[in-house]
Structure formats: C-alpha cells, structure tokens
Amino acid sequence: MAEDSGSAEGGEPAAPTRPGLAFNRQSLERFLMIFLFLLALYAIIDQQVGTSFAMLAGSVLYPVFGFGGALPVLTILLLGLATTTIGSVLRDHYTNWVKMARTQRVIRAWSRERMEAMRKGQQTRVQMLMEAQKGFAKDQMEMMTSPYKATAWTMFFFIVMIVWLRLFVDTVLLDHGNQWITVPWSTHVFLPLFVVLMPAWLLLYSLLAIPFGQIVTRILRYVRFRRRLQAMGVPLRAEPDETV
C-alpha cells in the first residue's frame, strides 16, 4: 500500500490546517481598538459605568497620585504627565517616524512636479505622475491612518483617568476642603467651577499635560531617528566640507 499523500517522506504526517483559524494579529488589534473605543464612549454616556471604572482605577491611582487629597495641584500634574506619557509611547509604537518622513518628502516632491506639469499643460506628464502615485499610495494611506491606531488605547486611558480625577475632585477634595487652589494667574481658583466650557481642574490638567506630551513625542521621535542613523552608519552631525 502506498503511504498517505499527506505524509512527508520519512517523517510524520503533516497536521491539517484550516484557513481562517490562523492567528491574525492585525485583526485582533483592530478588534481591541474598536472594543476599547466603544467602551470609552460607553463610559462617557453612562455615568454609572464611568464611575465604576473610576472606582476600579482609584485602587491604583489614589495610592500613587492621591497624596491623601493634600496636594491637588501635584495630583493633577502627575496624572497629566502619566496620561500624556502613555499616549506618546503608544503613538510612537504605532508610528514609523522614518517611513513617515520619507513618505512626506516623496509626496511633497510629487505635488511640486504635478503642479508644474499642470501649469505647463503637460497632460502626458500629468498622467505619468498619476500612475506614479500608485507606487506610494499605500505608504500615504498608512501615514494617514497610523496616528489613529493608538487613538482607542489613549482615549480609553484618558477617559478612565479623567473620570477618576473628576471623582477625586468631587469627593476626596471636597471632604478635605482642598477644592480651592492657587495658580499663577489667580490666588483663588475653585476647581469644580466651569471656565471656558470646562471645569477648572480639567483646564489645569490640559495646560499641564498637553505641552509635556509634545515634549515626550519629540524625544521619542529623536531617539527613533538617532537609532536609525546609527544603524545606517551615518554620522549624527553633518561634518563641514573640507576645502583644499
């Protein structure tokens, strides 16, 4: 009798594989992002769900950032730094800064050539440039969508921390009588008071967190480019041209 055609010669039969059951990492990440995004929206719409998340997060956040309610400004500052750092790290993980810079340079050069050809009425060259666009269309789409890959993760952490911070201001600080703080532009700021369509504590959180997030993003981007240049053997600083 001949051996089964599914068995390898001199070895064990190969295990049958079913298409569709293989692990798809991209599909799993897409599912998690959509799930976290919807969960974050649900936490915003339903205050009970948001409060439940806040109470659960408080078991970790309060011992680290709470300071017993005695230092509200420091709590807001450190929580903002933590949130923006997590968001910047996730954004850096999902973004290929080197590829993005290369793609942006190609798109700018392509746009200049296309505008020049259209200005001169060179229809043949315009058609050639439109065909050439297909070569980097995928990279262009990836460049446009990569920042949104981390949105669900960052939005979930942001919503949880913001809801906990609101609960912290409305309960802990109220119990300790620390809802009034001093800032550079005012000696008496009531944290629950709405300023520019948002409570003062959220405005202070934004003013402290957003600039720090930009700094962290630039540092991570610099590290990425530095490592890439070192791997390519390119000097980090341009050497002056030697003149004879």
FIKOLZA-1660 file (N, C-alpha, C; in steps of 0.1 Angstrom, whole numbers, plus 5000, padded with zeros to 4 digits):
% residues 244
   i   px   py   pz ch aa at
   1 5009 4988 5000  A  M  N
   1 5000 5000 5000  A  M CA
   1 5009 5012 5000  A  M  C
   2 5005 5022 4993  A  A  N
   2 5012 5035 4992  A  A CA
   2 5009 5043 5004  A  A  C
   3 5019 5051 5009  A  E  N
   3 5017 5059 5020  A  E CA
   3 5007 5070 5017  A  E  C
   4 5001 5075 5027  A  D  N
   4 4991 5086 5025  A  D CA
   4 4999 5098 5019  A  D  C
   5 4992 5104 5009  A  S  N
   5 4998 5116 5002  A  S CA
   5 5001 5127 5011  A  S  C
   6 4993 5128 5023  A  G  N
   6 4995 5140 5032  A  G CA
   6 5007 5138 5041  A  G  C
   7 5014 5127 5041  A  S  N
   7 5025 5125 5050  A  S CA
   7 5038 5128 5042  A  S  C
   8 5048 5133 5049  A  A  N
   8 5061 5136 5043  A  A CA
   8 5069 5124 5043  A  A  C
   9 5078 5123 5033  A  E  N
   9 5086 5111 5032  A  E CA
   9 5096 5110 5044  A  E  C
  10 5096 5099 5051  A  G  N
  10 5105 5097 5062  A  G CA
  10 5101 5105 5074  A  G  C
  11 5089 5111 5074  A  G  N
  11 5085 5119 5086  A  G CA
  11 5071 5116 5089  A  G  C
  12 5066 5124 5099  A  E  N
  12 5053 5122 5104  A  E CA
  12 5043 5130 5095  A  E  C
  13 5030 5126 5094  A  P  N
  13 5021 5133 5086  A  P CA
  13 5019 5147 5091  A  P  C
  14 5018 5156 5081  A  A  N
  14 5016 5170 5084  A  A CA
  14 5002 5172 5089  A  A  C
  15 5001 5181 5099  A  A  N
  15 4988 5184 5106  A  A CA
  15 4980 5192 5096  A  A  C
  16 4967 5189 5095  A  P  N
  16 4959 5197 5086  A  P CA
  16 4957 5211 5091  A  P  C
  17 4957 5220 5083  A  T  N
  17 4955 5234 5087  A  T CA
  17 4942 5239 5080  A  T  C
  18 4934 5247 5088  A  R  N
  18 4922 5252 5083  A  R CA
  18 4924 5267 5081  A  R  C
  19 4921 5271 5069  A  P  N
  19 4922 5286 5067  A  P CA
  19 4911 5293 5075  A  P  C
  20 4915 5304 5080  A  G  N
  20 4906 5312 5089  A  G CA
  20 4908 5310 5103  A  G  C
  21 4915 5299 5107  A  L  N
  21 4918 5297 5121  A  L CA
  21 4931 5301 5125  A  L  C
  22 4939 5305 5116  A  A  N
  22 4953 5310 5119  A  A CA
  22 4952 5323 5126  A  A  C
  23 4962 5325 5135  A  F  N
  23 4962 5337 5143  A  F CA
  23 4965 5350 5135  A  F  C
  24 4956 5359 5135  A  N  N
  24 4957 5371 5128  A  N CA
  24 4959 5383 5137  A  N  C
  25 4971 5387 5139  A  R  N
  25 4974 5398 5149  A  R CA
  25 4968 5411 5145  A  R  C
  26 4967 5415 5132  A  Q  N
  26 4961 5427 5129  A  Q CA
  26 4946 5427 5132  A  Q  C
  27 4940 5416 5129  A  S  N
  27 4925 5415 5132  A  S CA
  27 4923 5417 5147  A  S  C
  28 4931 5410 5155  A  L  N
  28 4930 5411 5169  A  L CA
  28 4932 5425 5174  A  L  C
  29 4942 5432 5169  A  E  N
  29 4945 5446 5173  A  E CA
  29 4933 5455 5169  A  E  C
  30 4928 5452 5157  A  R  N
  30 4917 5461 5152  A  R CA
  30 4905 5458 5161  A  R  C
  31 4902 5446 5165  A  F  N
  31 4891 5443 5174  A  F CA
  31 4893 5450 5188  A  F  C
  32 4905 5449 5193  A  L  N
  32 4907 5455 5206  A  L CA
  32 4906 5470 5206  A  L  C
  33 4910 5476 5195  A  M  N
  33 4909 5491 5194  A  M CA
  33 4895 5495 5193  A  M  C
  34 4887 5488 5185  A  I  N
  34 4873 5491 5184  A  I CA
  34 4865 5489 5197  A  I  C
  35 4869 5478 5204  A  F  N
  35 4863 5475 5216  A  F CA
  35 4866 5485 5227  A  F  C
  36 4878 5489 5228  A  L  N
  36 4882 5500 5238  A  L CA
  36 4876 5513 5234  A  L  C
  37 4875 5516 5221  A  F  N
  37 4869 5529 5217  A  F CA
  37 4854 5529 5221  A  F  C
  38 4847 5518 5219  A  L  N
  38 4833 5518 5222  A  L CA
  38 4831 5518 5237  A  L  C
  39 4840 5511 5244  A  L  N
  39 4839 5511 5259  A  L CA
  39 4842 5525 5265  A  L  C
  40 4851 5532 5259  A  A  N
  40 4853 5546 5264  A  A CA
  40 4841 5555 5261  A  A  C
  41 4835 5553 5249  A  L  N
  41 4823 5561 5247  A  L CA
  41 4812 5557 5256  A  L  C
  42 4811 5544 5259  A  Y  N
  42 4800 5540 5268  A  Y CA
  42 4802 5546 5282  A  Y  C
  43 4815 5547 5286  A  A  N
  43 4819 5553 5299  A  A CA
  43 4815 5567 5300  A  A  C
  44 4816 5574 5288  A  I  N
  44 4812 5588 5288  A  I CA
  44 4797 5590 5289  A  I  C
  45 4789 5581 5281  A  I  N
  45 4775 5583 5280  A  I CA
  45 4768 5578 5294  A  I  C
  46 4772 5567 5299  A  D  N
  46 4767 5562 5311  A  D CA
  46 4776 5565 5323  A  D  C
  47 4771 5574 5332  A  Q  N
  47 4779 5579 5343  A  Q CA
  47 4782 5568 5353  A  Q  C
  48 4772 5559 5354  A  Q  N
  48 4775 5548 5364  A  Q CA
  48 4786 5539 5359  A  Q  C
  49 4787 5536 5346  A  V  N
  49 4798 5528 5341  A  V CA
  49 4811 5536 5343  A  V  C
  50 4811 5549 5340  A  G  N
  50 4823 5557 5342  A  G CA
  50 4827 5557 5356  A  G  C
  51 4818 5559 5365  A  T  N
  51 4821 5559 5379  A  T CA
  51 4827 5545 5384  A  T  C
  52 4821 5534 5378  A  S  N
  52 4827 5521 5382  A  S CA
  52 4841 5520 5377  A  S  C
  53 4844 5524 5365  A  F  N
  53 4858 5524 5360  A  F CA
  53 4867 5533 5369  A  F  C
  54 4861 5545 5373  A  A  N
  54 4869 5554 5381  A  A CA
  54 4872 5547 5395  A  A  C
  55 4863 5541 5401  A  M  N
  55 4865 5535 5414  A  M CA
  55 4875 5523 5413  A  M  C
  56 4874 5516 5402  A  L  N
  56 4884 5505 5400  A  L CA
  56 4898 5510 5398  A  L  C
  57 4899 5521 5390  A  A  N
  57 4912 5527 5387  A  A CA
  57 4917 5534 5400  A  A  C
  58 4908 5538 5408  A  G  N
  58 4912 5545 5420  A  G CA
  58 4920 5537 5430  A  G  C
  59 4918 5524 5429  A  S  N
  59 4926 5515 5438  A  S CA
  59 4941 5515 5434  A  S  C
  60 4944 5519 5422  A  V  N
  60 4958 5521 5418  A  V CA
  60 4962 5535 5417  A  V  C
  61 4954 5544 5412  A  L  N
  61 4957 5558 5411  A  L CA
  61 4958 5566 5424  A  L  C
  62 4949 5563 5433  A  Y  N
  62 4948 5571 5445  A  Y CA
  62 4961 5568 5454  A  Y  C
  63 4966 5556 5456  A  P  N
  63 4978 5555 5464  A  P CA
  63 4990 5561 5457  A  P  C
  64 4990 5562 5444  A  V  N
  64 5002 5567 5437  A  V CA
  64 5001 5582 5435  A  V  C
  65 4989 5587 5431  A  F  N
  65 4988 5602 5428  A  F CA
  65 4979 5609 5438  A  F  C
  66 4972 5603 5447  A  G  N
  66 4963 5609 5455  A  G CA
  66 4969 5618 5466  A  G  C
  67 4979 5614 5472  A  F  N
  67 4986 5622 5483  A  F CA
  67 4976 5625 5494  A  F  C
  68 4966 5616 5496  A  G  N
  68 4956 5619 5507  A  G CA
  68 4947 5631 5504  A  G  C
  69 4947 5637 5492  A  G  N
  69 4939 5649 5489  A  G CA
  69 4946 5661 5494  A  G  C
  70 4958 5661 5499  A  A  N
  70 4965 5672 5504  A  A CA
  70 4972 5681 5494  A  A  C
  71 4975 5675 5482  A  L  N
  71 4983 5682 5472  A  L CA
  71 4975 5681 5458  A  L  C
  72 4964 5688 5457  A  P  N
  72 4956 5686 5445  A  P CA
  72 4963 5690 5432  A  P  C
  73 4971 5701 5432  A  V  N
  73 4978 5705 5420  A  V CA
  73 4988 5695 5416  A  V  C
  74 4996 5689 5426  A  L  N
  74 5005 5679 5422  A  L CA
  74 4999 5666 5417  A  L  C
  75 4987 5663 5422  A  T  N
  75 4979 5652 5417  A  T CA
  75 4975 5654 5403  A  T  C
  76 4970 5666 5400  A  I  N
  76 4966 5669 5386  A  I CA
  76 4978 5668 5377  A  I  C
  77 4990 5674 5381  A  L  N
  77 5002 5675 5373  A  L CA
  77 5007 5661 5370  A  L  C
  78 5009 5653 5380  A  L  N
  78 5014 5639 5378  A  L CA
  78 5005 5630 5370  A  L  C
  79 4992 5632 5372  A  L  N
  79 4982 5624 5364  A  L CA
  79 4983 5628 5350  A  L  C
  80 4984 5641 5347  A  G  N
  80 4985 5646 5333  A  G CA
  80 4998 5641 5327  A  G  C
  81 5009 5641 5334  A  L  N
  81 5022 5636 5329  A  L CA
  81 5021 5621 5326  A  L  C
  82 5015 5614 5335  A  A  N
  82 5013 5599 5332  A  A CA
  82 5005 5596 5320  A  A  C
  83 4994 5603 5319  A  T  N
  83 4985 5601 5307  A  T CA
  83 4992 5605 5294  A  T  C
  84 4998 5616 5293  A  T  N
  84 5004 5620 5281  A  T CA
  84 5016 5611 5278  A  T  C
  85 5023 5607 5288  A  T  N
  85 5035 5598 5285  A  T CA
  85 5030 5584 5279  A  T  C
  86 5019 5579 5285  A  I  N
  86 5014 5566 5280  A  I CA
  86 5009 5568 5265  A  I  C
  87 5002 5580 5263  A  G  N
  87 4997 5582 5249  A  G CA
  87 5009 5584 5239  A  G  C
  88 5019 5591 5244  A  S  N
  88 5031 5593 5235  A  S CA
  88 5038 5580 5232  A  S  C
  89 5039 5572 5242  A  V  N
  89 5046 5559 5239  A  V CA
  89 5038 5550 5230  A  V  C
  90 5025 5550 5232  A  L  N
  90 5016 5542 5223  A  L CA
  90 5017 5548 5208  A  L  C
  91 5016 5561 5207  A  R  N
  91 5017 5567 5194  A  R CA
  91 5030 5564 5187  A  R  C
  92 5041 5564 5195  A  D  N
  92 5054 5561 5190  A  D CA
  92 5055 5547 5185  A  D  C
  93 5048 5538 5193  A  H  N
  93 5048 5523 5189  A  H CA
  93 5041 5521 5176  A  H  C
  94 5031 5528 5173  A  Y  N
  94 5023 5525 5161  A  Y CA
  94 5027 5534 5149  A  Y  C
  95 5037 5543 5151  A  T  N
  95 5041 5552 5141  A  T CA
  95 5055 5549 5137  A  T  C
  96 5058 5547 5124  A  N  N
  96 5071 5546 5118  A  N CA
  96 5076 5560 5114  A  N  C
  97 5083 5567 5123  A  W  N
  97 5086 5581 5120  A  W CA
  97 5095 5582 5108  A  W  C
  98 5104 5572 5106  A  V  N
  98 5114 5573 5095  A  V CA
  98 5106 5571 5082  A  V  C
  99 5097 5562 5081  A  K  N
  99 5089 5559 5069  A  K CA
  99 5080 5571 5067  A  K  C
 100 5074 5577 5077  A  M  N
 100 5065 5588 5076  A  M CA
 100 5073 5600 5070  A  M  C
 101 5085 5603 5075  A  A  N
 101 5093 5614 5069  A  A CA
 101 5096 5612 5055  A  A  C
 102 5100 5599 5051  A  R  N
 102 5103 5596 5037  A  R CA
 102 5091 5598 5028  A  R  C
 103 5080 5593 5033  A  T  N
 103 5067 5594 5025  A  T CA
 103 5063 5609 5023  A  T  C
 104 5064 5617 5034  A  Q  N
 104 5061 5631 5033  A  Q CA
 104 5070 5638 5023  A  Q  C
 105 5083 5634 5023  A  R  N
 105 5092 5641 5013  A  R CA
 105 5088 5637 4999  A  R  C
 106 5085 5624 4997  A  V  N
 106 5081 5619 4983  A  V CA
 106 5068 5626 4979  A  V  C
 107 5058 5628 4988  A  I  N
 107 5046 5634 4984  A  I CA
 107 5048 5649 4981  A  I  C
 108 5056 5656 4988  A  R  N
 108 5059 5670 4985  A  R CA
 108 5066 5671 4971  A  R  C
 109 5075 5663 4969  A  A  N
 109 5082 5663 4956  A  A CA
 109 5072 5660 4944  A  A  C
 110 5064 5650 4947  A  W  N
 110 5054 5646 4937  A  W CA
 110 5044 5657 4934  A  W  C
 111 5040 5664 4945  A  S  N
 111 5030 5675 4944  A  S CA
 111 5036 5687 4936  A  S  C
 112 5049 5690 4938  A  R  N
 112 5055 5700 4931  A  R CA
 112 5056 5697 4916  A  R  C
 113 5060 5685 4913  A  E  N
 113 5061 5681 4899  A  E CA
 113 5047 5681 4892  A  E  C
 114 5037 5677 4899  A  R  N
 114 5023 5676 4893  A  R CA
 114 5018 5691 4891  A  R  C
 115 5020 5700 4900  A  M  N
 115 5016 5713 4898  A  M CA
 115 5024 5720 4887  A  M  C
 116 5036 5717 4886  A  E  N
 116 5044 5723 4875  A  E CA
 116 5039 5717 4861  A  E  C
 117 5037 5704 4861  A  A  N
 117 5032 5698 4848  A  A CA
 117 5018 5704 4844  A  A  C
 118 5009 5706 4854  A  M  N
 118 4996 5712 4852  A  M CA
 118 4997 5726 4847  A  M  C
 119 5006 5734 4853  A  R  N
 119 5008 5748 4849  A  R CA
 119 5013 5749 4835  A  R  C
 120 5021 5740 4831  A  K  N
 120 5027 5740 4817  A  K CA
 120 5018 5733 4807  A  K  C
 121 5007 5727 4812  A  G  N
 121 4998 5720 4803  A  G CA
 121 5003 5707 4798  A  G  C
 122 5012 5700 4805  A  Q  N
 122 5018 5688 4800  A  Q CA
 122 5010 5676 4805  A  Q  C
 123 4999 5673 4797  A  Q  N
 123 4990 5663 4801  A  Q CA
 123 4996 5649 4802  A  Q  C
 124 5005 5646 4793  A  T  N
 124 5012 5633 4793  A  T CA
 124 5020 5631 4806  A  T  C
 125 5027 5642 4810  A  R  N
 125 5034 5641 4823  A  R CA
 125 5025 5640 4835  A  R  C
 126 5014 5646 4834  A  V  N
 126 5004 5645 4845  A  V CA
 126 4999 5631 4846  A  V  C
 127 4996 5625 4835  A  Q  N
 127 4992 5611 4835  A  Q CA
 127 5003 5602 4841  A  Q  C
 128 5015 5604 4837  A  M  N
 128 5026 5596 4843  A  M CA
 128 5027 5598 4858  A  M  C
 129 5026 5610 4862  A  L  N
 129 5027 5613 4877  A  L CA
 129 5015 5606 4884  A  L  C
 130 5003 5606 4878  A  M  N
 130 4992 5600 4885  A  M CA
 130 4994 5585 4885  A  M  C
 131 5000 5579 4875  A  E  N
 131 5004 5565 4876  A  E CA
 131 5015 5562 4886  A  E  C
 132 5024 5572 4888  A  A  N
 132 5035 5570 4897  A  A CA
 132 5029 5571 4912  A  A  C
 133 5018 5578 4913  A  Q  N
 133 5012 5579 4927  A  Q CA
 133 5008 5566 4932  A  Q  C
 134 5004 5556 4924  A  K  N
 134 5000 5543 4929  A  K CA
 134 5012 5536 4936  A  K  C
 135 5024 5540 4933  A  G  N
 135 5035 5533 4939  A  G CA
 135 5037 5537 4954  A  G  C
 136 5033 5549 4958  A  F  N
 136 5034 5553 4972  A  F CA
 136 5020 5555 4978  A  F  C
 137 5009 5551 4971  A  A  N
 137 4996 5553 4977  A  A CA
 137 4994 5545 4990  A  A  C
 138 5000 5533 4990  A  K  N
 138 4998 5525 5002  A  K CA
 138 5006 5531 5014  A  K  C
 139 5018 5537 5011  A  D  N
 139 5025 5543 5022  A  D CA
 139 5018 5556 5027  A  D  C
 140 5012 5563 5017  A  Q  N
 140 5005 5575 5020  A  Q CA
 140 4993 5572 5029  A  Q  C
 141 4986 5561 5026  A  M  N
 141 4974 5557 5034  A  M CA
 141 4979 5553 5048  A  M  C
 142 4990 5546 5049  A  E  N
 142 4995 5541 5062  A  E CA
 142 4999 5553 5070  A  E  C
 143 5005 5563 5064  A  M  N
 143 5009 5575 5071  A  M CA
 143 4997 5583 5076  A  M  C
 144 4986 5583 5069  A  M  N
 144 4974 5590 5073  A  M CA
 144 4966 5582 5084  A  M  C
 145 4967 5569 5084  A  T  N
 145 4959 5561 5094  A  T CA
 145 4967 5557 5106  A  T  C
 146 4980 5557 5106  A  S  N
 146 4988 5552 5117  A  S CA
 146 4986 5560 5130  A  S  C
 147 4984 5573 5129  A  P  N
 147 4981 5580 5142  A  P CA
 147 4968 5576 5149  A  P  C
 148 4959 5571 5141  A  Y  N
 148 4946 5567 5146  A  Y CA
 148 4946 5553 5153  A  Y  C
 149 4957 5545 5150  A  K  N
 149 4957 5532 5156  A  K CA
 149 4958 5533 5171  A  K  C
 150 4965 5543 5176  A  A  N
 150 4967 5544 5191  A  A CA
 150 4955 5552 5197  A  A  C
 151 4946 5557 5189  A  T  N
 151 4936 5566 5195  A  T CA
 151 4927 5558 5205  A  T  C
 152 4923 5546 5201  A  A  N
 152 4914 5538 5210  A  A CA
 152 4921 5536 5224  A  A  C
 153 4934 5532 5223  A  W  N
 153 4941 5529 5236  A  W CA
 153 4942 5542 5244  A  W  C
 154 4947 5553 5238  A  T  N
 154 4949 5565 5245  A  T CA
 154 4936 5571 5250  A  T  C
 155 4925 5570 5242  A  M  N
 155 4912 5575 5246  A  M CA
 155 4907 5568 5258  A  M  C
 156 4909 5554 5258  A  F  N
 156 4904 5546 5270  A  F CA
 156 4911 5551 5283  A  F  C
 157 4925 5552 5282  A  F  N
 157 4932 5556 5294  A  F CA
 157 4928 5570 5298  A  F  C
 158 4926 5579 5288  A  F  N
 158 4923 5593 5291  A  F CA
 158 4909 5593 5298  A  F  C
 159 4900 5586 5293  A  I  N
 159 4886 5587 5298  A  I CA
 159 4886 5582 5313  A  I  C
 160 4893 5570 5315  A  V  N
 160 4893 5564 5328  A  V CA
 160 4900 5574 5338  A  V  C
 161 4911 5580 5334  A  M  N
 161 4918 5589 5343  A  M CA
 161 4910 5602 5346  A  M  C
 162 4904 5607 5335  A  I  N
 162 4896 5619 5337  A  I CA
 162 4884 5617 5346  A  I  C
 163 4877 5606 5344  A  V  N
 163 4866 5603 5353  A  V CA
 163 4870 5601 5367  A  V  C
 164 4882 5594 5369  A  W  N
 164 4887 5593 5383  A  W CA
 164 4891 5606 5388  A  W  C
 165 4897 5615 5380  A  L  N
 165 4901 5628 5385  A  L CA
 165 4888 5636 5389  A  L  C
 166 4878 5635 5382  A  R  N
 166 4865 5642 5385  A  R CA
 166 4860 5637 5398  A  R  C
 167 4860 5623 5400  A  L  N
 167 4855 5617 5412  A  L CA
 167 4864 5622 5424  A  L  C
 168 4877 5623 5421  A  F  N
 168 4887 5627 5432  A  F CA
 168 4884 5642 5436  A  F  C
 169 4881 5650 5426  A  V  N
 169 4878 5664 5430  A  V CA
 169 4865 5666 5437  A  V  C
 170 4855 5658 5433  A  D  N
 170 4841 5660 5438  A  D CA
 170 4840 5653 5452  A  D  C
 171 4848 5643 5455  A  T  N
 171 4846 5636 5467  A  T CA
 171 4858 5638 5477  A  T  C
 172 4870 5634 5473  A  V  N
 172 4881 5635 5482  A  V CA
 172 4885 5649 5485  A  V  C
 173 4886 5657 5475  A  L  N
 173 4890 5671 5478  A  L CA
 173 4879 5679 5486  A  L  C
 174 4866 5675 5483  A  L  N
 174 4855 5681 5490  A  L CA
 174 4856 5677 5505  A  L  C
 175 4859 5665 5508  A  D  N
 175 4859 5660 5522  A  D CA
 175 4871 5667 5529  A  D  C
 176 4882 5670 5522  A  H  N
 176 4894 5676 5528  A  H CA
 176 4893 5691 5527  A  H  C
 177 4884 5697 5520  A  G  N
 177 4883 5711 5519  A  G CA
 177 4894 5717 5511  A  G  C
 178 4899 5710 5501  A  N  N
 178 4910 5714 5492  A  N CA
 178 4906 5717 5478  A  N  C
 179 4893 5721 5476  A  Q  N
 179 4889 5724 5462  A  Q CA
 179 4893 5738 5458  A  Q  C
 180 4899 5746 5466  A  W  N
 180 4904 5759 5462  A  W CA
 180 4919 5758 5461  A  W  C
 181 4925 5763 5450  A  I  N
 181 4939 5762 5447  A  I CA
 181 4944 5776 5443  A  I  C
 182 4957 5778 5443  A  T  N
 182 4964 5790 5438  A  T CA
 182 4972 5787 5425  A  T  C
 183 4970 5795 5415  A  V  N
 183 4977 5793 5402  A  V CA
 183 4984 5806 5399  A  V  C
 184 4993 5806 5389  A  P  N
 184 5000 5819 5386  A  P CA
 184 4991 5830 5382  A  P  C
 185 4979 5827 5376  A  W  N
 185 4970 5838 5372  A  W CA
 185 4959 5842 5382  A  W  C
 186 4958 5834 5393  A  S  N
 186 4948 5837 5403  A  S CA
 186 4952 5831 5416  A  S  C
 187 4948 5838 5427  A  T  N
 187 4952 5833 5440  A  T CA
 187 4941 5823 5445  A  T  C
 188 4929 5824 5440  A  H  N
 188 4918 5816 5444  A  H CA
 188 4911 5810 5432  A  H  C
 189 4912 5797 5430  A  V  N
 189 4906 5790 5419  A  V CA
 189 4898 5779 5424  A  V  C
 190 4885 5779 5422  A  F  N
 190 4876 5768 5426  A  F CA
 190 4876 5757 5416  A  F  C
 191 4881 5745 5419  A  L  N
 191 4883 5735 5409  A  L CA
 191 4871 5731 5402  A  L  C
 192 4859 5729 5408  A  P  N
 192 4847 5725 5401  A  P CA
 192 4841 5736 5393  A  P  C
 193 4846 5748 5394  A  L  N
 193 4840 5759 5386  A  L CA
 193 4843 5758 5372  A  L  C
 194 4833 5760 5363  A  F  N
 194 4835 5759 5348  A  F CA
 194 4841 5772 5343  A  F  C
 195 4852 5770 5336  A  V  N
 195 4860 5780 5329  A  V CA
 195 4862 5776 5315  A  V  C
 196 4857 5785 5305  A  V  N
 196 4859 5782 5291  A  V CA
 196 4852 5768 5288  A  V  C
 197 4840 5766 5292  A  L  N
 197 4832 5755 5289  A  L CA
 197 4837 5742 5295  A  L  C
 198 4846 5743 5305  A  M  N
 198 4851 5731 5311  A  M CA
 198 4855 5734 5326  A  M  C
 199 4854 5724 5335  A  P  N
 199 4858 5727 5349  A  P CA
 199 4872 5731 5350  A  P  C
 200 4875 5739 5360  A  A  N
 200 4889 5745 5362  A  A CA
 200 4899 5733 5363  A  A  C
 201 4896 5722 5370  A  W  N
 201 4905 5712 5372  A  W CA
 201 4909 5705 5358  A  W  C
 202 4899 5704 5349  A  L  N
 202 4902 5699 5336  A  L CA
 202 4910 5709 5327  A  L  C
 203 4908 5722 5329  A  L  N
 203 4916 5732 5322  A  L CA
 203 4930 5731 5327  A  L  C
 204 4932 5730 5340  A  L  N
 204 4945 5729 5345  A  L CA
 204 4952 5717 5341  A  L  C
 205 4945 5706 5340  A  Y  N
 205 4950 5693 5336  A  Y CA
 205 4955 5694 5321  A  Y  C
 206 4947 5701 5313  A  S  N
 206 4951 5702 5299  A  S CA
 206 4963 5711 5297  A  S  C
 207 4964 5722 5305  A  L  N
 207 4975 5732 5304  A  L CA
 207 4988 5725 5308  A  L  C
 208 4987 5716 5317  A  L  N
 208 4999 5709 5322  A  L CA
 208 5003 5697 5314  A  L  C
 209 4993 5690 5308  A  A  N
 209 4996 5677 5301  A  A CA
 209 5000 5679 5287  A  A  C
 210 4993 5688 5280  A  I  N
 210 4995 5689 5265  A  I CA
 210 5009 5693 5262  A  I  C
 211 5015 5703 5268  A  P  N
 211 5029 5707 5264  A  P CA
 211 5039 5695 5267  A  P  C
 212 5037 5689 5278  A  F  N
 212 5045 5678 5282  A  F CA
 212 5044 5666 5272  A  F  C
 213 5032 5664 5267  A  G  N
 213 5030 5653 5257  A  G CA
 213 5038 5656 5244  A  G  C
 214 5038 5669 5240  A  Q  N
 214 5046 5673 5228  A  Q CA
 214 5061 5671 5230  A  Q  C
 215 5066 5674 5242  A  I  N
 215 5080 5672 5245  A  I CA
 215 5083 5657 5245  A  I  C
 216 5075 5648 5251  A  V  N
 216 5078 5634 5251  A  V CA
 216 5078 5628 5237  A  V  C
 217 5068 5633 5228  A  T  N
 217 5067 5628 5215  A  T CA
 217 5080 5632 5207  A  T  C
 218 5085 5644 5209  A  R  N
 218 5097 5648 5202  A  R CA
 218 5109 5641 5206  A  R  C
 219 5110 5638 5219  A  I  N
 219 5121 5630 5224  A  I CA
 219 5121 5616 5218  A  I  C
 220 5109 5609 5218  A  L  N
 220 5108 5596 5213  A  L CA
 220 5112 5596 5198  A  L  C
 221 5107 5606 5191  A  R  N
 221 5110 5607 5176  A  R CA
 221 5125 5609 5174  A  R  C
 222 5131 5617 5182  A  Y  N
 222 5146 5619 5181  A  Y CA
 222 5153 5606 5183  A  Y  C
 223 5149 5598 5193  A  V  N
 223 5155 5586 5196  A  V CA
 223 5154 5576 5185  A  V  C
 224 5142 5576 5178  A  R  N
 224 5140 5567 5167  A  R CA
 224 5149 5570 5155  A  R  C
 225 5150 5583 5152  A  F  N
 225 5159 5587 5141  A  F CA
 225 5174 5585 5144  A  F  C
 226 5177 5587 5157  A  R  N
 226 5191 5586 5161  A  R CA
 226 5195 5571 5159  A  R  C
 227 5186 5562 5164  A  R  N
 227 5190 5548 5162  A  R CA
 227 5190 5544 5148  A  R  C
 228 5182 5549 5139  A  R  N
 228 5182 5546 5125  A  R CA
 228 5195 5550 5119  A  R  C
 229 5199 5563 5122  A  L  N
 229 5211 5568 5116  A  L CA
 229 5223 5560 5121  A  L  C
 230 5223 5556 5133  A  Q  N
 230 5234 5548 5138  A  Q CA
 230 5235 5534 5132  A  Q  C
 231 5223 5528 5129  A  A  N
 231 5223 5515 5122  A  A CA
 231 5228 5516 5108  A  A  C
 232 5225 5528 5102  A  M  N
 232 5230 5530 5088  A  M CA
 232 5244 5535 5087  A  M  C
 233 5250 5538 5099  A  G  N
 233 5264 5542 5099  A  G CA
 233 5266 5557 5095  A  G  C
 234 5255 5564 5096  A  V  N
 234 5255 5579 5092  A  V CA
 234 5259 5587 5104  A  V  C
 235 5268 5596 5103  A  P  N
 235 5271 5605 5114  A  P CA
 235 5259 5613 5119  A  P  C
 236 5258 5615 5132  A  L  N
 236 5247 5622 5137  A  L CA
 236 5247 5637 5134  A  L  C
 237 5259 5642 5132  A  R  N
 237 5261 5656 5129  A  R CA
 237 5268 5657 5115  A  R  C
 238 5264 5666 5107  A  A  N
 238 5270 5668 5094  A  A CA
 238 5283 5674 5096  A  A  C
 239 5293 5668 5090  A  E  N
 239 5307 5673 5090  A  E CA
 239 5309 5684 5080  A  E  C
 240 5316 5694 5084  A  P  N
 240 5319 5705 5074  A  P CA
 240 5327 5700 5062  A  P  C
 241 5324 5706 5050  A  D  N
 241 5332 5702 5039  A  D CA
 241 5346 5707 5040  A  D  C
 242 5356 5698 5036  A  E  N
 242 5370 5702 5037  A  E CA
 242 5374 5709 5024  A  E  C
 243 5380 5720 5026  A  T  N
 243 5384 5728 5014  A  T CA
 243 5399 5727 5013  A  T  C
 244 5403 5725 5000  A  V  N
 244 5417 5724 4998  A  V CA
 244 5423 5738 4995  A  V  C
% end
